[in-house]
Amino acid sequence: MKLTENAVRVLEKRYLAKDENGNVIETPELMFRRVAKTVAMADKDYVDEKELLAIEERFYNLMTQLYFLPNSPTLMNAGRPLGQLSACFVLPIEDSMEGIFDSVKNAALIHKSGGGTGFSFSRLRSKGSSVNSTGGVASGPVSFMKVFNSATEAVKQGGTRRGANMGILRVDHPDILEFITCKQNNEDITNFNISVGITEAFMKAVEEGRDYDLIEPKAKKKSGKLNAREVFNMMVEMAWKNGEPGIIFLDRLNRDNITPELGEIESTNPCGEQPLLPYEACNLGSINLSLMLKETDKGLEVDFDKLKEVVHESVHFLDNVIDVNKYPLPEIDQMTRGTRKIGLGVMGWADMLLKLGIPYNSDEAITLAEEVMGFIRKEARQKSMELAKIKGVFPYYDKSIYKDKKIKIRNATTTTIAPTGTLSIIAGVSSGIEPLFAISFIKNVMDNDELVETNPIFKEIAKQREFYSDELMKTIAKKGGVNDIEEIPEDIRKIFVTAHDISPEWHVKMQAAFQKHTDNAVSKTVNLRHDATLEDVREVFLTAYKLGCKGVTIYRDGSRDSQVLNIGKVKGKDENEHDSKGRFKISPRPRPDITNGFTEKVRIGCGNLYITVNYDDEGICEVFTNTGRAGGCPSQSEATARLVSIALRSGIDAESIIEQLKGIRCPSTIRQRDMKVLSCPDAIGRLIEKVMNHQNGNGNEINGNKGNSITASAQKNSPLSGSSEISVGKTEKRNHHDEHLCPECGEPVEHEGGCVTCRSCGYSKCG
């Protein structure tokens, strides 16, 4: 097998069988043999033993030659006790306490087995509406999302994967505004991707700038109106700020619902590419397009004969998975076997284009995308019809649109474009239909050495064209791309574009090209540069709608508090920006990992107040307060501290803050005239002033103790001393990692389909 060092490392860490002590007891070849043997067994009642062995061998070669790989749970669990082989599930959430917590339990079972779950919260009654059974009021969809989020956090998926969810709310739900903004704090609902379920009627109202009706789901009655354009703009602004919510076009999902008699499609899997009915699961797999090429007199061309052969074997493989799968719930078993949906997709698309010398952002690439995906869908359906002649149509065929068309087919759907995450690492190719994230990047290794990793196709061409050098690769790594590096030939710069070199329009055009020939949906992230505007995001959403996409997800570089990218200068919240109306605004820089600071105990009119003022190399950056057991007003003092901290990290002059706080009087303090301070704000202002004076006068030392020594008591003659008690210490931000680096190996991660993936160790997380 031609596995890269990275692929072997990921397989050993996350896929290969281990003994009770965690030692790897399987080789990659044995893993693929285990999977091939298990999946081939679905044919045992249809062929003789010789043919069964031949099928197993074909499946084994399909995977070991890296022509095709099934989704991760199949590789992990086939032929092993767990036996759960699907990645995607959708569960219903009924509007009752029993229904909600049944879904929490079922989601936990799915996460434990290695799958991800999608939910629509649209059936839940709105916040504040009456609950007849108890006489109380409902807490609303967002509050229950937090319950699901907490349950997910507690479940480790089979020791290899952390649970992931999709949360969807219809745009006409009364709580839609709360939902749109529910992830503006990145510490909330961390195990969910969220998308707004948009209707055609809503989009028409957006275009016309008029109001639309909100519908209370329980009563099915109008409960108010909102201006469609204002709601759409709020989605745009939140997506610009931190990448969520995405949008899903519900009417389009149901337009292509193969079995409308079974119900309405309300949700998708966590990355948005697989719309499913409640209790449905889907088995996904991807063809490695970078290997579907052949040499001709004219150079490299797509090898459609080879692609046809691989498509047919892959459809056979995925259909077999349905039969050998051990589903986590009987309802899922029944629905999934009933519709027999499979999702064959692709990976290595960017690599195919590079080998063919076609720029990703070109009409030629769009035309080829439609040709290749159109061919894959045609051949996938052809193979499914061949299987139907041998094994029969899917059980719910009589409830499907195929019945009237008189098309006998084995699988309700056959194609899906999924993010390939760790699968593309195993195959050593680009992920899904995404462009390259970077041409070259710097990887930190032992002893603080830097190892430059370069795209192998680029490296080979650079050596052939004789412009390769280690120094040049480092330069590319620092810039992230080759766009403005003059020493690289112009034709090469044109072809080797990265995600940030490509305009938003081309990202969406590529997604739409694949969607045109995909039964289900397409997972793709429109990765935007940090300087992308609100108008850019709005255009992405509108273009996705106009070009026929079923949904879209964006991520603007550096838009989260801890950003998910590491190309060139890390741009984040410390930079000045403009709001949606073009007005200048200031965003606070992220809270630093390590700070030095002082804590002071102050007696106030209603008890004791403990104040901590911290600083880093850039100056005073935060204030914390805590009240003693005697009481006080903790909410007001905490609010003051938070606002002061934001102001300090936004660059507001500390002296201006001190001037505003000092002298504020509190009635309880006025009544006790022996107090040294006038109020909580006054005490905060005075300590900030002391710390500022200390910094200006004595650097980082206080009476011989370094500023980062832990709780070293201050002497009475300290410039900070008075009647209060003071300690000086070092504060480290706990449980934090920069989100642009992998928390497991420290290498860069990529943003895709609402998730992050590390291409070094295979770590991934959604939400």
Sequence and secondary structure as in RCSB ss.txt:
>XXXX:A:sequence
MKLTENAVRVLEKRYLAKDENGNVIETPELMFRRVAKTVAMADKDYVDEKELLAIEERFYNLMTQLYFLPNSPTL
MNAGRPLGQLSACFVLPIEDSMEGIFDSVKNAALIHKSGGGTGFSFSRLRSKGSSVNSTGGVASGPVSFMKVFNS
ATEAVKQGGTRRGANMGILRVDHPDILEFITCKQNNEDITNFNISVGITEAFMKAVEEGRDYDLIEPKAKKKSGK
LNAREVFNMMVEMAWKNGEPGIIFLDRLNRDNITPELGEIESTNPCGEQPLLPYEACNLGSINLSLMLKETDKGL
EVDFDKLKEVVHESVHFLDNVIDVNKYPLPEIDQMTRGTRKIGLGVMGWADMLLKLGIPYNSDEAITLAEEVMGF
IRKEARQKSMELAKIKGVFPYYDKSIYKDKKIKIRNATTTTIAPTGTLSIIAGVSSGIEPLFAISFIKNVMDNDE
LVETNPIFKEIAKQREFYSDELMKTIAKKGGVNDIEEIPEDIRKIFVTAHDISPEWHVKMQAAFQKHTDNAVSKT
VNLRHDATLEDVREVFLTAYKLGCKGVTIYRDGSRDSQVLNIGKVKGKDENEHDSKGRFKISPRPRPDITNGFTE
KVRIGCGNLYITVNYDDEGICEVFTNTGRAGGCPSQSEATARLVSIALRSGIDAESIIEQLKGIRCPSTIRQRDM
KVLSCPDAIGRLIEKVMNHQNGNGNEINGNKGNSITASAQKNSPLSGSSEISVGKTEKRNHHDEHLCPECGEPVE
HEGGCVTCRSCGYSKCG
>XXXX:A:secstr
    HHHHHHHHHHTS B TTS B   HHHHHHHHHHHHHGGGTTTS HHHHHHHHHHHHHHHHTTSEEE HHHH
HHTTSSS     EEEE   SSHHHHHHHHHHHHHHHHHT EEEEE TTS  TT EETTTTEE   HHHHHHHHHH
HHHH EETTTEE  EEEEEETTSTTHHHHHTTTSSTTSSTTEEEEEEE HHHHHHHHHT EEEEEETTTTEEEEE
EEHHHHHHHHHHHHHHHS  EEEEHHHHHHT S GGG    EE TTSS EE TT EEEEEEEEGGGSEEEETTEE
EE HHHHHHHHHHHHHHHHHHHHH   SSHHHHHHHHHH  EEEEEE HHHHHHHHT  SSSHHHHHHHHHHHHH
HHHHHHHHHHHHHHHH   TTGGGSTHHHHT   S S  B B   HHHHHHHTS  TT  BS SEEEEE GGG E
EEEE HHHHHHHHHTT   HHHHHHHHHHSSSTT TTS HHHHHHS BTTTS HHHHHHHHHHHHTT SS B  E
EEE TT  HHHHHHHHHHHHHTT SEEEEEETT SSS S  SSS   TTS EE TTS EE       SEEEEEEE
EEEETTEEEEEEEEEETTEEEEEEEEE TT   HHHHHHHHHHHHHHHHTT  HHHHHHHHTT   HHHHHSTT 
SSSSHHHHHHHHHHHHHHHHHHHTTEETTEETTSTTEE  TTSTT SSSEEEEEEEE  S   TTB TTT  BEE
EETTEEEETTT  EEE 
